[in-house]
Amino acid sequence: MTIGVAAYGPNAGAAVRSAALAAELLGHGAIGGFAVFAVLDEDARVHHATVQRGGVTALDLPPAWLRASHAALIESGPDRPEPLVQFLPGADGVGLVTGHRLPNRPGADGLPLNQAVLRQLAAGQAPANAVAGVLQAHPEIDAGLIALSADGQLAWGNTARVDRRPDRGQAARDNGACRLAVLHNAIFPCPPLAQAMADLAWQDLTGQAGAYRALSLRAPVVIQAAGRDRILVDARQRVIGIEQADPSFPTARRRANAVYLGSEVWQDGRHIGHTVSELVVDMADGRVFGLPDPARSLILMKESAHVPT
């Protein structure tokens, strides 16, 4: 299993991180292990951050990287061959190439597929032509590719071999000013994972909320007994209350899940959705008293199509 994400536009780094967080929160499989995160800075220079274990939340990403207009990531299980940047190469003034499955597999000439695409970008090829040409020349190599050029063009695709897999997912967005591509395989999520990843990333890029949204827990809250499982959020989608219908919900000090999967989400007296991920925190005496790091203080919500009666 691997996820590949690339984005172009304001806060592309934050968008790519949000997409990866969605995969870690919703996906079950080889996720949360190695990760490679890359950006182009304002001078189109490449910067990489890598980790073997812990996924995107284990990366110490400078704020400037989150604001970068060009960003990409690849993530899967732990302990992959070094150097990890082989899975997401980049070149100053040229671009970045990520993907999923094994984008670093060598082609017929011995050059890894992702490096072959990068070389074509450096020679002036558009990403669409570079990706299509490399994939078509190697139909049975186990790889999918996403190429992002320094001028903001974005292209992606899978080899014929990967396209035959029943466990693959993909999503893409493009409004002319912002672009996003997501590829993944072999993750077993509750909702359509690629769409959830794209929704969160697109909100960072454009400010437009999709069906899937991230709710944050930024301060300790009371966990109240109630007739049904609900969480209450404010206008900025921060959790301000948790209600639990489980009569055996523990009150003793412990680390456990505070938000049940499928809990209703309410804002200003309106039912706006339900949770599609859970939240593990430290609790005691009916309160959340310790918060995880900010990246882990998230619950994902899917917007409701109607308000129940």
PyMOL commands that set and color helices and strands:
alter all, ss='L'
color gray80, all
select helices_A, chain A and resi 12-26+55-58+63-66+84-87+113-122+127-137+160-163+193-206+294-296
alter helices_A, ss='H'
color red, helices_A
select strands_A, chain A and resi 2-8+35-40+46-51+70-76+90-91+95-101+143-149+154-158+168-174+179-185+212-216+223-225+230-233+239-244+254-259+264-267+270-275+279-284+287-290+298-303
alter strands_A, ss='S'
color yellow, strands_A
deselect
rebuild
show_as cartoon
